[in-house]
Amino acid sequence: MMSNQRARRVLVLDDEQVIANTLALILNRSGFEASAEYTAEAAIQNACEHSPDILISDVILDGATGIDAAIRISEIAPHCRVILFSGQAVTADLLEHAQASGHRFELLVKPVHPRTLLDRLNQIN
């Protein structure tokens, strides 16, 4: 049975290009329509043009936080679900502040195993 439903668009944001590109490649091979960006500004521009269904973002970026980018992208694409990932303890405070402001962001701890990420993405409606 064939489905006319389009693949979910996933925007991956990480200033470590190898991580962003690898995640996007894994997601594309797993049936998602994924693209990678390396700066908050580029991710915001991408969101304006392509309205992602899901944003996967590192929290700590050069020049901005992934939370700042996620808030802006959520304004552009209110339907977009946000999954943040980080290996740094400071992100808990940033996430708490965003959640206190009403944002529903999830946090995964780096390094994220691709199977864990795919399982989480497949749970999102």
N, CA, C and O atoms as CSV, one atom per row, in Angstrom:
chain,resi,resn,atom,element,x,y,z
A,1,MET,N,N,0.840,-1.184,0.000
A,1,MET,CA,C,0.000,0.000,0.000
A,1,MET,C,C,0.878,1.236,0.000
A,1,MET,O,O,1.719,1.393,0.885
A,2,MET,N,N,0.705,2.097,-0.950
A,2,MET,CA,C,1.547,3.285,-1.061
A,2,MET,C,C,0.891,4.460,-0.357
A,2,MET,O,O,-0.333,4.586,-0.318
A,3,SER,N,N,1.725,5.303,0.190
A,3,SER,CA,C,1.231,6.467,0.916
A,3,SER,C,C,1.563,7.730,0.134
A,3,SER,O,O,2.647,7.860,-0.435
A,4,ASN,N,N,0.618,8.651,0.118
A,4,ASN,CA,C,0.864,9.942,-0.520
A,4,ASN,C,C,1.453,10.937,0.453
A,4,ASN,O,O,1.701,12.089,0.096
A,5,GLN,N,N,1.678,10.502,1.683
A,5,GLN,CA,C,2.216,11.388,2.711
A,5,GLN,C,C,3.692,11.671,2.406
A,5,GLN,O,O,4.462,10.764,2.091
A,6,ARG,N,N,4.063,12.947,2.509
A,6,ARG,CA,C,5.450,13.310,2.234
A,6,ARG,C,C,6.329,12.967,3.431
A,6,ARG,O,O,5.855,12.856,4.561
A,7,ALA,N,N,7.594,12.804,3.161
A,7,ALA,CA,C,8.546,12.544,4.241
A,7,ALA,C,C,8.600,13.759,5.158
A,7,ALA,O,O,8.497,14.897,4.702
A,8,ARG,N,N,8.761,13.508,6.446
A,8,ARG,CA,C,8.861,14.627,7.387
A,8,ARG,C,C,10.190,15.348,7.186
A,8,ARG,O,O,11.248,14.730,7.066
A,9,ARG,N,N,10.098,16.679,7.153
A,9,ARG,CA,C,11.292,17.512,6.979
A,9,ARG,C,C,11.979,17.696,8.331
A,9,ARG,O,O,11.361,18.115,9.309
A,10,VAL,N,N,13.253,17.376,8.363
A,10,VAL,CA,C,14.046,17.513,9.577
A,10,VAL,C,C,15.201,18.462,9.294
A,10,VAL,O,O,15.945,18.292,8.329
A,11,LEU,N,N,15.333,19.458,10.150
A,11,LEU,CA,C,16.442,20.405,10.069
A,11,LEU,C,C,17.408,20.082,11.195
A,11,LEU,O,O,17.029,20.089,12.367
A,12,VAL,N,N,18.651,19.799,10.844
A,12,VAL,CA,C,19.693,19.482,11.822
A,12,VAL,C,C,20.604,20.699,11.942
A,12,VAL,O,O,21.113,21.201,10.940
A,13,LEU,N,N,20.808,21.171,13.168
A,13,LEU,CA,C,21.651,22.334,13.424
A,13,LEU,C,C,22.746,21.959,14.405
A,13,LEU,O,O,22.471,21.610,15.553
A,14,ASP,N,N,23.983,22.033,13.952
A,14,ASP,CA,C,25.145,21.798,14.811
A,14,ASP,C,C,26.329,22.526,14.188
A,14,ASP,O,O,26.551,22.436,12.981
A,15,ASP,N,N,27.091,23.249,15.012
A,15,ASP,CA,C,28.245,23.960,14.468
A,15,ASP,C,C,29.411,23.019,14.169
A,15,ASP,O,O,30.390,23.428,13.544
A,16,GLU,N,N,29.314,21.770,14.607
A,16,GLU,CA,C,30.285,20.756,14.198
A,16,GLU,C,C,29.726,20.122,12.923
A,16,GLU,O,O,28.816,19.295,12.968
A,17,GLN,N,N,30.294,20.531,11.783
A,17,GLN,CA,C,29.738,20.147,10.489
A,17,GLN,C,C,29.674,18.646,10.289
A,17,GLN,O,O,28.726,18.147,9.683
A,18,VAL,N,N,30.665,17.911,10.785
A,18,VAL,CA,C,30.671,16.454,10.616
A,18,VAL,C,C,29.458,15.841,11.312
A,18,VAL,O,O,28.833,14.926,10.775
A,19,ILE,N,N,29.124,16.334,12.493
A,19,ILE,CA,C,27.969,15.816,13.228
A,19,ILE,C,C,26.680,16.150,12.481
A,19,ILE,O,O,25.835,15.279,12.277
A,20,ALA,N,N,26.531,17.405,12.075
A,20,ALA,CA,C,25.322,17.826,11.366
A,20,ALA,C,C,25.148,17.028,10.076
A,20,ALA,O,O,24.058,16.529,9.796
A,21,ASN,N,N,26.203,16.909,9.302
A,21,ASN,CA,C,26.126,16.192,8.026
A,21,ASN,C,C,25.840,14.704,8.225
A,21,ASN,O,O,25.059,14.113,7.480
A,22,THR,N,N,26.475,14.102,9.232
A,22,THR,CA,C,26.275,12.682,9.491
A,22,THR,C,C,24.839,12.407,9.918
A,22,THR,O,O,24.221,11.457,9.438
A,23,LEU,N,N,24.302,13.235,10.822
A,23,LEU,CA,C,22.910,13.055,11.246
A,23,LEU,C,C,21.949,13.215,10.075
A,23,LEU,O,O,21.020,12.421,9.918
A,24,ALA,N,N,22.169,14.239,9.253
A,24,ALA,CA,C,21.302,14.454,8.089
A,24,ALA,C,C,21.375,13.265,7.137
A,24,ALA,O,O,20.349,12.839,6.605
A,25,LEU,N,N,22.557,12.728,6.916
A,25,LEU,CA,C,22.731,11.569,6.040
A,25,LEU,C,C,21.969,10.358,6.588
A,25,LEU,O,O,21.260,9.680,5.846
A,26,ILE,N,N,22.117,10.093,7.882
A,26,ILE,CA,C,21.416,8.972,8.513
A,26,ILE,C,C,19.904,9.154,8.384
A,26,ILE,O,O,19.181,8.211,8.062
A,27,LEU,N,N,19.438,10.370,8.638
A,27,LEU,CA,C,17.995,10.634,8.561
A,27,LEU,C,C,17.475,10.483,7.133
A,27,LEU,O,O,16.409,9.905,6.919
A,28,ASN,N,N,18.222,11.001,6.153
A,28,ASN,CA,C,17.810,10.859,4.750
A,28,ASN,C,C,17.734,9.390,4.349
A,28,ASN,O,O,16.822,8.987,3.626
A,29,ARG,N,N,18.680,8.599,4.812
A,29,ARG,CA,C,18.680,7.164,4.495
A,29,ARG,C,C,17.577,6.420,5.232
A,29,ARG,O,O,17.253,5.283,4.893
A,30,SER,N,N,17.002,7.066,6.242
A,30,SER,CA,C,15.952,6.434,7.049
A,30,SER,C,C,14.560,6.938,6.682
A,30,SER,O,O,13.595,6.700,7.410
A,31,GLY,N,N,14.460,7.635,5.551
A,31,GLY,CA,C,13.148,8.029,5.059
A,31,GLY,C,C,12.705,9.445,5.395
A,31,GLY,O,O,11.591,9.837,5.047
A,32,PHE,N,N,13.545,10.213,6.057
A,32,PHE,CA,C,13.222,11.604,6.345
A,32,PHE,C,C,13.793,12.482,5.240
A,32,PHE,O,O,14.653,12.046,4.474
A,33,GLU,N,N,13.322,13.701,5.160
A,33,GLU,CA,C,13.881,14.696,4.254
A,33,GLU,C,C,14.686,15.652,5.134
A,33,GLU,O,O,14.141,16.613,5.676
A,34,ALA,N,N,15.977,15.386,5.271
A,34,ALA,CA,C,16.806,16.115,6.236
A,34,ALA,C,C,17.820,17.016,5.550
A,34,ALA,O,O,18.356,16.701,4.487
A,35,SER,N,N,18.065,18.155,6.201
A,35,SER,CA,C,19.118,19.064,5.751
A,35,SER,C,C,19.914,19.500,6.970
A,35,SER,O,O,19.409,19.490,8.093
A,36,ALA,N,N,21.166,19.884,6.736
A,36,ALA,CA,C,22.065,20.276,7.818
A,36,ALA,C,C,22.446,21.740,7.679
A,36,ALA,O,O,22.705,22.231,6.580
A,37,GLU,N,N,22.476,22.423,8.808
A,37,GLU,CA,C,22.964,23.801,8.874
A,37,GLU,C,C,23.940,23.887,10.040
A,37,GLU,O,O,23.889,23.088,10.975
A,38,TYR,N,N,24.848,24.892,9.964
A,38,TYR,CA,C,25.936,24.975,10.932
A,38,TYR,C,C,25.898,26.229,11.789
A,38,TYR,O,O,26.690,26.367,12.721
A,39,THR,N,N,24.983,27.149,11.485
A,39,THR,CA,C,24.815,28.358,12.292
A,39,THR,C,C,23.338,28.585,12.545
A,39,THR,O,O,22.489,28.142,11.772
A,40,ALA,N,N,23.039,29.275,13.628
A,40,ALA,CA,C,21.642,29.600,13.937
A,40,ALA,C,C,21.021,30.414,12.817
A,40,ALA,O,O,19.871,30.186,12.442
A,41,GLU,N,N,21.774,31.357,12.285
A,41,GLU,CA,C,21.253,32.217,11.225
A,41,GLU,C,C,20.885,31.402,9.987
A,41,GLU,O,O,19.824,31.608,9.398
A,42,ALA,N,N,21.759,30.481,9.596
A,42,ALA,CA,C,21.484,29.647,8.419
A,42,ALA,C,C,20.279,28.738,8.675
A,42,ALA,O,O,19.478,28.503,7.770
A,43,ALA,N,N,20.147,28.230,9.898
A,43,ALA,CA,C,19.009,27.366,10.227
A,43,ALA,C,C,17.700,28.146,10.175
A,43,ALA,O,O,16.689,27.642,9.687
A,44,ILE,N,N,17.725,29.366,10.675
A,44,ILE,CA,C,16.527,30.209,10.644
A,44,ILE,C,C,16.125,30.496,9.198
A,44,ILE,O,O,14.944,30.445,8.856
A,45,GLN,N,N,17.102,30.794,8.358
A,45,GLN,CA,C,16.828,31.036,6.932
A,45,GLN,C,C,16.259,29.780,6.281
A,45,GLN,O,O,15.305,29.854,5.506
A,46,ASN,N,N,16.842,28.634,6.594
A,46,ASN,CA,C,16.354,27.364,6.062
A,46,ASN,C,C,14.902,27.143,6.479
A,46,ASN,O,O,14.079,26.717,5.669
A,47,ALA,N,N,14.587,27.433,7.744
A,47,ALA,CA,C,13.226,27.253,8.253
A,47,ALA,C,C,12.242,28.165,7.529
A,47,ALA,O,O,11.107,27.770,7.265
A,48,CYS,N,N,12.669,29.374,7.210
A,48,CYS,CA,C,11.807,30.298,6.458
A,48,CYS,C,C,11.474,29.730,5.086
A,48,CYS,O,O,10.354,29.887,4.601
A,49,GLU,N,N,12.438,29.074,4.464
A,49,GLU,CA,C,12.266,28.563,3.114
A,49,GLU,C,C,11.590,27.190,3.066
A,49,GLU,O,O,10.873,26.893,2.111
A,50,HIS,N,N,11.811,26.348,4.086
A,50,HIS,CA,C,11.386,24.951,3.994
A,50,HIS,C,C,10.456,24.475,5.108
A,50,HIS,O,O,10.008,23.330,5.065
A,51,SER,N,N,10.152,25.298,6.092
A,51,SER,CA,C,9.209,24.973,7.170
A,51,SER,C,C,9.379,23.543,7.692
A,51,SER,O,O,8.586,22.665,7.353
A,52,PRO,N,N,10.398,23.305,8.506
A,52,PRO,CA,C,10.661,21.939,8.975
A,52,PRO,C,C,9.569,21.430,9.915
A,52,PRO,O,O,8.893,22.202,10.595
A,53,ASP,N,N,9.418,20.106,9.929
A,53,ASP,CA,C,8.505,19.448,10.860
A,53,ASP,C,C,9.192,19.206,12.197
A,53,ASP,O,O,8.563,19.219,13.255
A,54,ILE,N,N,10.508,18.984,12.118
A,54,ILE,CA,C,11.298,18.679,13.314
A,54,ILE,C,C,12.636,19.413,13.208
A,54,ILE,O,O,13.274,19.425,12.155
A,55,LEU,N,N,13.044,20.023,14.322
A,55,LEU,CA,C,14.375,20.619,14.438
A,55,LEU,C,C,15.157,19.791,15.436
A,55,LEU,O,O,14.697,19.538,16.550
A,56,ILE,N,N,16.345,19.370,15.026
A,56,ILE,CA,C,17.278,18.710,15.934
A,56,ILE,C,C,18.474,19.633,16.029
A,56,ILE,O,O,19.159,19.870,15.034
A,57,SER,N,N,18.733,20.158,17.223
A,57,SER,CA,C,19.772,21.176,17.357
A,57,SER,C,C,20.661,20.938,18.563
A,57,SER,O,O,20.199,20.553,19.637
A,58,ASP,N,N,21.943,21.177,18.360
A,58,ASP,CA,C,22.862,21.253,19.478
A,58,ASP,C,C,22.478,22.490,20.281
A,58,ASP,O,O,21.976,23.458,19.710
A,59,VAL,N,N,22.700,22.479,21.568
A,59,VAL,CA,C,22.345,23.629,22.399
A,59,VAL,C,C,23.403,24.711,22.321
A,59,VAL,O,O,23.082,25.887,22.149
A,60,ILE,N,N,24.661,24.322,22.446
A,60,ILE,CA,C,25.742,25.301,22.467
A,60,ILE,C,C,26.335,25.431,21.059
A,60,ILE,O,O,26.928,24.493,20.527
A,61,LEU,N,N,26.157,26.615,20.477
A,61,LEU,CA,C,26.663,26.912,19.139
A,61,LEU,C,C,27.591,28.120,19.221
A,61,LEU,O,O,27.564,28.863,20.202
A,62,ASP,N,N,28.398,28.311,18.208
A,62,ASP,CA,C,29.196,29.535,18.129
A,62,ASP,C,C,28.265,30.707,17.859
A,62,ASP,O,O,27.560,30.707,16.850
A,63,GLY,N,N,28.246,31.705,18.732
A,63,GLY,CA,C,27.500,32.933,18.475
A,63,GLY,C,C,26.075,32.972,18.981
A,63,GLY,O,O,25.541,34.062,19.187
A,64,ALA,N,N,25.438,31.840,19.190
A,64,ALA,CA,C,24.055,31.811,19.665
A,64,ALA,C,C,23.815,30.448,20.296
A,64,ALA,O,O,24.643,29.546,20.170
A,65,THR,N,N,22.702,30.300,20.966
A,65,THR,CA,C,22.380,28.965,21.473
A,65,THR,C,C,21.365,28.313,20.551
A,65,THR,O,O,20.621,28.986,19.838
A,66,GLY,N,N,21.352,27.001,20.581
A,66,GLY,CA,C,20.356,26.264,19.826
A,66,GLY,C,C,18.953,26.561,20.335
A,66,GLY,O,O,17.979,26.476,19.587
A,67,ILE,N,N,18.858,26.911,21.617
A,67,ILE,CA,C,17.551,27.267,22.176
A,67,ILE,C,C,17.050,28.560,21.551
A,67,ILE,O,O,15.872,28.666,21.209
A,68,ASP,N,N,17.938,29.551,21.396
A,68,ASP,CA,C,17.536,30.801,20.728
A,68,ASP,C,C,17.054,30.513,19.308
A,68,ASP,O,O,16.029,31.038,18.872
A,69,ALA,N,N,17.799,29.677,18.595
A,69,ALA,CA,C,17.404,29.318,17.226
A,69,ALA,C,C,16.076,28.565,17.239
A,69,ALA,O,O,15.215,28.808,16.393
A,70,ALA,N,N,15.907,27.653,18.194
A,70,ALA,CA,C,14.670,26.870,18.276
A,70,ALA,C,C,13.463,27.759,18.545
A,70,ALA,O,O,12.392,27.544,17.977
A,71,ILE,N,N,13.630,28.752,19.407
A,71,ILE,CA,C,12.532,29.673,19.699
A,71,ILE,C,C,12.141,30.426,18.431
A,71,ILE,O,O,10.957,30.553,18.117
A,72,ARG,N,N,13.120,30.916,17.718
A,72,ARG,CA,C,12.856,31.669,16.481
A,72,ARG,C,C,12.213,30.768,15.420
A,72,ARG,O,O,11.269,31.178,14.744
A,73,ILE,N,N,12.723,29.549,15.278
A,73,ILE,CA,C,12.180,28.621,14.293
A,73,ILE,C,C,10.764,28.207,14.678
A,73,ILE,O,O,9.923,28.002,13.803
A,74,SER,N,N,10.495,28.083,15.960
A,74,SER,CA,C,9.137,27.767,16.425
A,74,SER,C,C,8.155,28.887,16.088
A,74,SER,O,O,6.974,28.633,15.852
A,75,GLU,N,N,8.644,30.115,16.068
A,75,GLU,CA,C,7.792,31.241,15.657
A,75,GLU,C,C,7.501,31.176,14.157
A,75,GLU,O,O,6.391,31.483,13.723
A,76,ILE,N,N,8.492,30.780,13.377
A,76,ILE,CA,C,8.350,30.677,11.921
A,76,ILE,C,C,7.479,29.482,11.546
A,76,ILE,O,O,6.620,29.579,10.670
A,77,ALA,N,N,7.708,28.360,12.216
A,77,ALA,CA,C,7.001,27.104,11.927
A,77,ALA,C,C,6.432,26.554,13.234
A,77,ALA,O,O,7.037,25.684,13.859
A,78,PRO,N,N,5.260,27.066,13.651
A,78,PRO,CA,C,4.700,26.676,14.956
A,78,PRO,C,C,4.458,25.170,15.112
A,78,PRO,O,O,4.417,24.670,16.236
A,79,HIS,N,N,4.301,24.454,14.019
A,79,HIS,CA,C,4.082,23.007,14.078
A,79,HIS,C,C,5.368,22.225,14.331
A,79,HIS,O,O,5.316,21.032,14.630
A,80,CYS,N,N,6.517,22.881,14.214
A,80,CYS,CA,C,7.819,22.223,14.295
A,80,CYS,C,C,8.092,21.716,15.718
A,80,CYS,O,O,8.022,22.477,16.683
A,81,ARG,N,N,8.402,20.429,15.826
A,81,ARG,CA,C,8.807,19.847,17.099
A,81,ARG,C,C,10.310,20.042,17.256
A,81,ARG,O,O,11.048,20.018,16.271
A,82,VAL,N,N,10.757,20.234,18.479
A,82,VAL,CA,C,12.167,20.548,18.726
A,82,VAL,C,C,12.792,19.499,19.630
A,82,VAL,O,O,12.280,19.193,20.707
A,83,ILE,N,N,13.915,18.953,19.166
A,83,ILE,CA,C,14.730,18.061,19.980
A,83,ILE,C,C,16.114,18.698,20.058
A,83,ILE,O,O,16.764,18.923,19.037
A,84,LEU,N,N,16.551,18.983,21.267
A,84,LEU,CA,C,17.868,19.570,21.509
A,84,LEU,C,C,18.792,18.484,22.027
A,84,LEU,O,O,18.356,17.548,22.696
A,85,PHE,N,N,20.070,18.618,21.713
A,85,PHE,CA,C,21.033,17.686,22.278
A,85,PHE,C,C,22.275,18.440,22.698
A,85,PHE,O,O,22.648,19.448,22.097
A,86,SER,N,N,22.916,17.926,23.753
A,86,SER,CA,C,24.099,18.600,24.266
A,86,SER,C,C,24.902,17.662,25.136
A,86,SER,O,O,24.372,16.724,25.731
A,87,GLY,N,N,26.182,17.932,25.196
A,87,GLY,CA,C,27.059,17.196,26.090
A,87,GLY,C,C,27.495,18.048,27.259
A,87,GLY,O,O,28.354,17.624,28.032
A,88,GLN,N,N,26.931,19.240,27.418
A,88,GLN,CA,C,27.377,20.172,28.452
A,88,GLN,C,C,26.299,20.373,29.510
A,88,GLN,O,O,25.120,20.524,29.190
A,89,ALA,N,N,26.717,20.372,30.773
A,89,ALA,CA,C,25.784,20.496,31.889
A,89,ALA,C,C,25.076,21.846,31.915
A,89,ALA,O,O,23.948,21.921,32.403
A,90,VAL,N,N,25.688,22.912,31.411
A,90,VAL,CA,C,25.096,24.249,31.445
A,90,VAL,C,C,23.773,24.309,30.695
A,90,VAL,O,O,22.966,25.209,30.930
A,91,THR,N,N,23.550,23.374,29.809
A,91,THR,CA,C,22.333,23.405,28.996
A,91,THR,C,C,21.065,23.176,29.814
A,91,THR,O,O,19.985,23.601,29.404
A,92,ALA,N,N,21.178,22.516,30.951
A,92,ALA,CA,C,19.991,22.272,31.774
A,92,ALA,C,C,19.343,23.587,32.193
A,92,ALA,O,O,18.118,23.705,32.167
A,93,ASP,N,N,20.146,24.576,32.580
A,93,ASP,CA,C,19.603,25.876,32.961
A,93,ASP,C,C,18.959,26.575,31.772
A,93,ASP,O,O,17.890,27.171,31.906
A,94,LEU,N,N,19.601,26.506,30.608
A,94,LEU,CA,C,19.047,27.122,29.403
A,94,LEU,C,C,17.716,26.469,29.038
A,94,LEU,O,O,16.763,27.156,28.670
A,95,LEU,N,N,17.654,25.162,29.138
A,95,LEU,CA,C,16.427,24.440,28.803
A,95,LEU,C,C,15.315,24.775,29.798
A,95,LEU,O,O,14.170,24.981,29.398
A,96,GLU,N,N,15.643,24.830,31.084
A,96,GLU,CA,C,14.639,25.184,32.098
A,96,GLU,C,C,14.052,26.565,31.818
A,96,GLU,O,O,12.843,26.762,31.937
A,97,HIS,N,N,14.897,27.512,31.450
A,97,HIS,CA,C,14.431,28.869,31.142
A,97,HIS,C,C,13.478,28.848,29.943
A,97,HIS,O,O,12.435,29.502,29.967
A,98,ALA,N,N,13.832,28.108,28.907
A,98,ALA,CA,C,12.966,28.014,27.721
A,98,ALA,C,C,11.644,27.345,28.073
A,98,ALA,O,O,10.586,27.782,27.621
A,99,GLN,N,N,11.699,26.288,28.878
A,99,GLN,CA,C,10.473,25.599,29.263
A,99,GLN,C,C,9.596,26.491,30.137
A,99,GLN,O,O,8.371,26.452,30.028
A,100,ALA,N,N,10.215,27.294,31.002
A,100,ALA,CA,C,9.448,28.221,31.839
A,100,ALA,C,C,8.749,29.277,30.988
A,100,ALA,O,O,7.736,29.843,31.399
A,101,SER,N,N,9.299,29.542,29.792
A,101,SER,CA,C,8.694,30.499,28.870
A,101,SER,C,C,7.630,29.847,27.990
A,101,SER,O,O,7.071,30.498,27.107
A,102,GLY,N,N,7.349,28.575,28.224
A,102,GLY,CA,C,6.271,27.911,27.498
A,102,GLY,C,C,6.699,27.084,26.305
A,102,GLY,O,O,5.842,26.580,25.579
A,103,HIS,N,N,7.997,26.923,26.073
A,103,HIS,CA,C,8.470,26.133,24.926
A,103,HIS,C,C,8.574,24.663,25.319
A,103,HIS,O,O,9.066,24.329,26.397
A,104,ARG,N,N,8.105,23.797,24.435
A,104,ARG,CA,C,8.136,22.352,24.686
A,104,ARG,C,C,9.295,21.725,23.925
A,104,ARG,O,O,9.104,21.138,22.860
A,105,PHE,N,N,10.481,21.849,24.470
A,105,PHE,CA,C,11.669,21.290,23.847
A,105,PHE,C,C,12.090,20.046,24.619
A,105,PHE,O,O,11.928,19.972,25.837
A,106,GLU,N,N,12.627,19.076,23.901
A,106,GLU,CA,C,13.155,17.867,24.517
A,106,GLU,C,C,14.669,17.927,24.468
A,106,GLU,O,O,15.238,18.618,23.623
A,107,LEU,N,N,15.329,17.208,25.369
A,107,LEU,CA,C,16.784,17.206,25.424
A,107,LEU,C,C,17.302,15.784,25.381
A,107,LEU,O,O,16.877,14.938,26.167
A,108,LEU,N,N,18.218,15.520,24.465
A,108,LEU,CA,C,18.961,14.266,24.407
A,108,LEU,C,C,20.415,14.585,24.736
A,108,LEU,O,O,20.909,15.664,24.409
A,109,VAL,N,N,21.091,13.652,25.378
A,109,VAL,CA,C,22.478,13.870,25.788
A,109,VAL,C,C,23.414,13.390,24.685
A,109,VAL,O,O,23.256,12.289,24.158
A,110,LYS,N,N,24.393,14.231,24.343
A,110,LYS,CA,C,25.427,13.875,23.372
A,110,LYS,C,C,26.426,12.935,24.039
A,110,LYS,O,O,26.673,13.079,25.236
A,111,PRO,N,N,26.991,12.011,23.341
A,111,PRO,CA,C,26.703,11.701,21.943
A,111,PRO,C,C,25.387,10.934,21.822
A,111,PRO,O,O,25.074,10.070,22.641
A,112,VAL,N,N,24.635,11.267,20.794
A,112,VAL,CA,C,23.348,10.620,20.550
A,112,VAL,C,C,23.579,9.462,19.584
A,112,VAL,O,O,24.093,9.651,18.482
A,113,HIS,N,N,23.198,8.278,20.007
A,113,HIS,CA,C,23.317,7.128,19.118
A,113,HIS,C,C,22.238,7.261,18.037
A,113,HIS,O,O,21.091,7.573,18.356
A,114,PRO,N,N,22.581,7.032,16.784
A,114,PRO,CA,C,21.598,7.182,15.708
A,114,PRO,C,C,20.309,6.386,15.939
A,114,PRO,O,O,19.226,6.876,15.618
A,115,ARG,N,N,20.403,5.170,16.488
A,115,ARG,CA,C,19.201,4.361,16.724
A,115,ARG,C,C,18.301,5.049,17.750
A,115,ARG,O,O,17.081,5.059,17.593
A,116,THR,N,N,18.895,5.626,18.801
A,116,THR,CA,C,18.121,6.345,19.819
A,116,THR,C,C,17.394,7.522,19.182
A,116,THR,O,O,16.215,7.751,19.450
A,117,LEU,N,N,18.103,8.266,18.338
A,117,LEU,CA,C,17.503,9.415,17.673
A,117,LEU,C,C,16.378,8.983,16.740
A,117,LEU,O,O,15.301,9.578,16.754
A,118,LEU,N,N,16.615,7.964,15.939
A,118,LEU,CA,C,15.574,7.486,15.017
A,118,LEU,C,C,14.357,6.973,15.781
A,118,LEU,O,O,13.220,7.229,15.384
A,119,ASP,N,N,14.591,6.254,16.868
A,119,ASP,CA,C,13.462,5.780,17.681
A,119,ASP,C,C,12.653,6.954,18.206
A,119,ASP,O,O,11.422,6.917,18.189
A,120,ARG,N,N,13.333,7.999,18.673
A,120,ARG,CA,C,12.632,9.167,19.211
A,120,ARG,C,C,11.851,9.875,18.104
A,120,ARG,O,O,10.703,10.265,18.317
A,121,LEU,N,N,12.454,10.045,16.926
A,121,LEU,CA,C,11.775,10.703,15.817
A,121,LEU,C,C,10.543,9.923,15.375
A,121,LEU,O,O,9.522,10.517,15.030
A,122,ASN,N,N,10.633,8.610,15.383
A,122,ASN,CA,C,9.499,7.792,14.963
A,122,ASN,C,C,8.361,7.811,15.969
A,122,ASN,O,O,7.244,7.412,15.638
A,123,GLN,N,N,8.621,8.268,17.194
A,123,GLN,CA,C,7.564,8.407,18.196
A,123,GLN,C,C,6.781,9.707,18.034
A,123,GLN,O,O,5.687,9.845,18.581
A,124,ILE,N,N,7.331,10.652,17.293
A,124,ILE,CA,C,6.671,11.949,17.103
A,124,ILE,C,C,5.578,11.798,16.056
A,124,ILE,O,O,5.804,11.267,14.969
A,125,ASN,N,N,4.409,12.269,16.402
A,125,ASN,CA,C,3.275,12.175,15.459
A,125,ASN,C,C,3.400,13.179,14.349
A,125,ASN,O,O,2.539,13.239,13.471
